[in-house]
């Protein structure tokens, strides 16, 4: 199945999630995510504002210094959380009045995805912004998705970048890509 078809199927499934179930699964996922971040001694964390029924990790603000992405010149740039947002190019709430940071400031980046596979590759919204950002990012790359949004394998290309760790509401998956080095 091609990426466009998969994207349509999983978007529809996610959009139809029961709100109470989504809230419960999100709570479970964030609890596991906190454990992972604590184990890696993370302090400076890049996160995202959720779209629709996407995983919501903004509650991490009580523990970490947060940075949010903004699309500038077709690239993701992270900004320190100032609490002020406005709709961006893709309708996602982006930082409105903050200072940009270089990616080396971020100990970890939480990477949104519509669906992830066993190789920790993701299917996003098709613009490639996160893959471009992650290709030379040296910090911890953490994917988040509800367990029901995992598949065995996704079609991927050379520019697709897997995450190091995937956290779901049910389990934590670690990358096997480092063993190839």
N, C-alpha and C positions, 0 to 999 in steps of 0.2 A: 504494500500500500504506500502511496506517495505521501510526502509531508503535508501537502495541502489537504488531502482527504483526512489524514490523521488529525490535523489541526481542527478541522471542522467537527469531527466526531467528538474529540475530547473537550472542545469548547462548549459544545451543546451539553455534554454530560456534566461538566463543571457548573455551567449556568443553571442546570436543573437540580443542583444539590439542595437537599432540605436544609434550611438555615440552622436548625438546632443540631443536626448531625455535623454540619460544617463547623459550627462553633466548638463542639466537643472534640472533633478531630484536630482542629487548629490548636486547641489547648494542649492536647497530648503531644502534638508535634513540637510546639514551642518548649514544652518541658524537656523533651529529648534534646532539642537544639541547645538549650541552656547548658545541659550536661556536656555536650560536645565542645562548646565554646569555652567552658570552664577548663576542660582537660587540656586545651591548647593555649590557655592563658591569654585569650583574646581581650584586647582593650578597645581598639579603634575598629569599628565595624561598619562596612558598607551594606545597606539594606535597600529596600524598595517600597514604594507605596503600592498596595495591591490594586488589581483591576478586578472588579466583579467578585466572584467567589474564590479568587486566588488566595493562597496561604498568606496570612497577615502576621508579620513578625515585629510590628512596631512596638509591642509591649516590652521589647528588649531595652527600651529607652531608660528603664529603671536601673540598668546594670552597666550599659556600655555607652561610649561616646559614639553617636550615630552619624552616618553620612548618607546622603541620598543622591541618586543619579539624576542627571539632567542631560538631555541630548543637545550637543552644540557642534555645529559643523559636521554632522553625521557621525559623531563619536559620543560615548558616554564619558561624562566628567562628574566626579563626586564632589558634593558640597557638604560642609558641616551643617548639621541640623540646627536651624534657627527657629523652627516652629512655624515658618511662613512658607506657604506653597501656593502655586497657581497652576492651572492646566497647561501642560506642555504640548508639543507637536502631535503626540499620539493620544492625547486626552488623559495621560497619566499626570497626577499631581507631582510637580517638580519644585525644587527649592526656588524661592522667589528673591531672597535677599541675604545670601550667605556667600562665604568665600570658598572658591574652589581649592581642592587639595590635589597633590600629585598622588598617584596610585600607591606609591611606596608607604604612605602614611597609614594605609589600611592594613591591619593585621589579617583581616578576613573579609570576604565579600559573600553575602548571601545572594545566590543566583536564582531568580525566579524561573519557572518552567511550566509549561502546560502538561508535559509528560516527560518522564525520564526512562532510560532503559538500563539493563543490567551492566552495561559498560560505563554507566554514569554520564552518558551523553543526553542532551536535552533537546526537546522540541519547544521552541519559543513561538514568537509571533511572526517570524520570518524576515526580520530586518537585519539580523546579524550583529547588532550593536554589542551584545554581551560577548560573543565569540571574539570580536575585534578587541574588546577591552581585555579579555582574559588571556589572549595569546602570549603576552609577555608579562603578565601579572605574576609576581613571585609569592604572594601571600596565600592563605588558605582559601580555596574555592569550595563553598558549601552550597549544595543544591537543596531545595525544599519543595516537596510535593506530597500530596496525600497518597497513601499507599495504593489506592485504586487507580492512580494515574501513573503506574509503572507498567512497562511492557518488556518483553524479552530483548527485542532489538529494534532500533530505529534506523531508518536510512540516514547515513551521515556522509559528510564530505570532508576533504582534507582540512578545511578551515574550521570545522566544528571542534570545540574544545570541551573535553569532559571535566566534571568537577572532581575534587579530591574526596569529598564525602557527600553522601546524600542522606538527608534526614526526612523520614516520613512520620506519620502518626503511629506507626507500628514497629519501625526498625531503623537502624543506622547502617548504611552500606559504605564500605571504604573502597577506594579505587584500587584496582589491580594493575593500573598502568605504570606505576613506579617500578614494578618488578622487571619491566622491559628495559630499564636503563642500565 
